[in-house]
Amino acid sequence: MVPAIVSCMGELVERVDERDRVLGVVDRAEAERRRWMHRIATTICRDPLRRILVLRRAEQHTRFPGHYDVMVGGAVDVGESYEDAAARELSEELGAGVPVRFMFTFLCRDGVSPVWFGVHEAVITEPLVPDPSEIAWHAWLTEPELREVVDRWPFVPGGREALRRYLAIGNEDLPSAG
């Protein structure tokens, strides 16, 4: 009888290089500790009035507790696409089962460790059911309201950068719901 192999690793992610090419599979905590690049899938949510969802992370969150963000997301699982991970995280964190649309990727070096963000957008028309272990507060802000607070409130660095990139490329072709 062959003994079962028990992994002492936590969350597994794909370690990637400067061009977002997979180098191997590693433990996320080790990737962060060693500052190895890995992937995070995120979604910027809009409502039918084109306001943007802003959230404050729960105080017990392991990364940036109590900080504000415009991105809902998390690590891309091994073998998972950015888009599939973004849809999964949106459902897990907000209870929203809506389609996500890929927008862009960028390498963010500010934060816990360098990560490739895959940024998506989604139109939310249903009531949100935030996971309280992830999200302490949320509200819909207009772009002018958000521009006013993004540098005053303690924002997650990657979320601030993603928002600037998202607004800079324009999003006029975002489908409206309804």
Beta strands, then each sheet from edge to edge (+ up, - down):
strand 1: 12-16
strand 2: 22-27
strand 3: 38-46
strand 4: 52-57
strand 5: 68-69
strand 6: 71-75
strand 7: 101-108
strand 8: 115-123
strand 9: 135-141
sheet 1: 1+ 2-
sheet 2: 6+ 3- 8- 7+
sheet 3: 5+ 4- 9+
end
